[in-house]
Amino acid sequence: MSRSNKQIILLSLVLLGVLIAAYANHFNNGFHFDDSHTIIDNVHIRDIKNIPSFFSDPKMFSADPLHWGLRPLVTTTLAIDYHLAGGLNPFYFQLSTFIWYILLCVLLFFMYRNLLNSSVPQRWAGYMALATVAWYALHTANAETINYIIARSDVLSTFCIVASFLIYIAYPEKRKWYFYIIPAFLGVFAKETVLVLIIILFFYILLFEYKLSVADLLRPANFSIIFKTILKLLPILIIVAVTQFYTLSKVQAIPNVTSPLFYYMLTQSYVWLHYVITFFIPANLSADSDMTVIRNVWDDRIVLGLIFVVLMVITIFKTSAKKETRPIAFGLIWFIAALLPTSVMPFSEVTNDHRMFFPFIGLALSIVTAIGLWLTALEKQIETSAGLRVLLGACILLVLTYNVYGIRQRNKVWHDDESLWLDVTIKSPLNGRGMMNYGLTQMVKGNYTVAGEYFNNALQYLPYYNTLYINLGVLNAAINKPQEAEDNFKKAIQYGPNISDCYAYYARWLKNVGRVNDAVPMAEKALQINPYSVMSLDILLASYNQLGNWDKLQQVAQQKLSVLPDDAPAKAFLNAAKNHAPLVEIGPPATATSKPTAADYLNQSLAYYNQHDYVKSIEACRQALKLKPDYADAYSNMGAAYNMMQQWDKGREACLKALKIDPNHKLATGNLNWAKSELAKKQ
């Protein structure tokens, strides 16, 4: 093994250590935003036997009908994480994403080195490739993707794209076997960005294999080469396109596509400039930007953005003309191609920080190649000047240290909902959704006055947002303003007539205030829209039990058991329906018989837990323990509820008691590890 290879291996191990250290404070960060409907409330990931169905049933991707679609590779990895964790312990989910990220960075090293070998002195290609990986791997902006668990779709799809591309360029003699198509085919099941790979391969073949410049592609004499290239890529194009057509055929509509196309695309020119600036200065990152479509074509930002795009195209033309600068052109083409899906599809969110994850692979190549070529031109001066070497080392250390610091700060922001959404309200003060979500964190803590202020401020920006009115209804119910609560629930339905949660939350409130007959049609409507709504199922179970409607009670209990086969409350209600013997309510939902047993109280605790009423869940566990002091399941569920309330000491104590009774209790072990990791961070 050569000395340079040994040094590269050593430096790679150092980079791995730094990467782990940078993300060491993120592994117990919680679930956020879309994680709620794709992970927390998604009952389908709770059974690993559902994996085959993930590839055909779009309803299994999310608990929200508006987000039903096929990303089965993502859902499969989430189900595996849930299985390994024995529940919703975020450590396993975060660790899984991080492992995929490390594997991606390994592939990137070999990809970069292969691209650079033909353009720079070979003795430097490995070092430049490693430098490019280091800047990308430790880039602060990538923390937005790594921390956001459902954004694993970006990590998985990017991994598959890079794997296909690397196989294609590294093993040209094996192309006839079409192995390079396999990762691309799998990547389609992670995210709808894999078609971009065809563009990347197209320009790679023309620039690096036919050694043409971008300007050469405009000459008629080269049209035959372009045609040959298209024919070469036809197999992968057909496979990816057909697979993509299959996944999209399962989707009724792409959510959040609401912006005017013309102005949206114009605005993207400025967004591209913003992303490039962020590559060098990754400050002011926000989990939910408040930037909106710019509708004035003469706006300074549009003008700057268009000038930037023109300059970037000119740079691509110029750098593609020379062998040594060709990686610069290719990296910029990668950057543009990777941004195309979110630049031509008019999403309501004009920009998202996790959208930089895939494009930055190309941008890092361009920037590091440009810097590397400049440094190789100064090689003799650097070799003879200790001062220059120290300055160069200091610059590299500064860039990496700055980004590592940024990663750790962003990890802290992503720790829980309160820290995340507080940061959004500061970074994106015009974002009504951010205000609402921060207000929600305060409402959960019982800070109703603060929550109300944020909800009302959010109304200025989101006057027709159904979710905001749901939260206002819940808040007014909590502060004993029933009329205001009902008015807000009705407004939520008015502005979201096809949203199941609008009816489900209204139904829950109606049930809680004793209006059972009014609650039933609302819950039935919610269930009609979303047959997997656990909240609606629980409301109907309790309501039909109270009304003595045994046929309906049996039907709903069986429906819930078809989704959650081991659900204890549903089993109890099913038994009640068969015996025509109502379960006695100790508070909604009902789960105890006229002479409650410890198991009845545990069932009630589980039902409260599923409705996120953790205080009542704990109280039901205490009642169970009075009847059965050695009830490990009760202690385990109590520990889980305390953890969800972030009362880690009490959670640890309850889980330890469960494990003292049953050392092999898997759920208690998982919740104990979660509580311990959170307590360790506070020491």
HELIX and SHEET records of a PDB file:
HELIX    1   1 ARG A    3  ALA A   22  1                                  20    
HELIX    2   2 ASP A   35  ASP A   35  1                                   1    
HELIX    3   3 SER A   36  ILE A   40  3                                   5    
HELIX    4   4 VAL A   43  ARG A   46  5                                   4    
HELIX    5   5 ILE A   48  ASN A   50  5                                   3    
HELIX    6   6 ILE A   51  PHE A   54  1                                   4    
HELIX    7   7 PRO A   58  MET A   60  5                                   3    
HELIX    8   8 PRO A   65  HIS A   67  5                                   3    
HELIX    9   9 PRO A   72  ALA A   85  1                                  14    
HELIX   10  10 PRO A   90  ASN A  117  1                                  28    
HELIX   11  11 GLN A  122  ALA A  137  1                                  16    
HELIX   12  12 THR A  140  ASN A  142  5                                   3    
HELIX   13  13 ALA A  143  ASN A  147  1                                   5    
HELIX   14  14 ILE A  149  ALA A  151  5                                   3    
HELIX   15  15 ARG A  152  ALA A  170  1                                  19    
HELIX   16  16 PRO A  172  TRP A  177  5                                   6    
HELIX   17  17 ILE A  181  GLY A  187  1                                   7    
HELIX   18  18 VAL A  196  TYR A  204  1                                   9    
HELIX   19  19 ILE A  205  GLU A  209  3                                   5    
HELIX   20  20 ALA A  215  LEU A  218  5                                   4    
HELIX   21  21 PRO A  220  ASN A  222  5                                   3    
HELIX   22  22 PHE A  223  SER A  249  1                                  27    
HELIX   23  23 LEU A  261  PHE A  280  1                                  20    
HELIX   24  24 ASP A  300  THR A  319  1                                  20    
HELIX   25  25 ARG A  326  VAL A  344  1                                  19    
HELIX   26  26 ASP A  353  MET A  356  5                                   4    
HELIX   27  27 PRO A  359  ALA A  377  1                                  19    
HELIX   28  28 GLU A  379  THR A  384  1                                   6    
HELIX   29  29 ALA A  386  VAL A  413  1                                  28    
HELIX   30  30 ASP A  417  LYS A  427  1                                  11    
HELIX   31  31 GLY A  432  VAL A  444  1                                  13    
HELIX   32  32 TYR A  448  TYR A  461  1                                  14    
HELIX   33  33 ASN A  466  ALA A  478  1                                  13    
HELIX   34  34 PRO A  482  TYR A  495  1                                  14    
HELIX   35  35 SER A  500  ASN A  512  1                                  13    
HELIX   36  36 VAL A  516  ILE A  529  1                                  14    
HELIX   37  37 VAL A  534  LEU A  547  1                                  14    
HELIX   38  38 TRP A  550  VAL A  563  1                                  14    
HELIX   39  39 ALA A  568  ASN A  579  1                                  12    
HELIX   40  40 ALA A  598  ASN A  610  1                                  13    
HELIX   41  41 TYR A  614  LEU A  627  1                                  14    
HELIX   42  42 ALA A  632  MET A  644  1                                  13    
HELIX   43  43 TRP A  648  ILE A  661  1                                  14    
HELIX   44  44 LYS A  666  LYS A  682  1                                  17    
END                                                                             
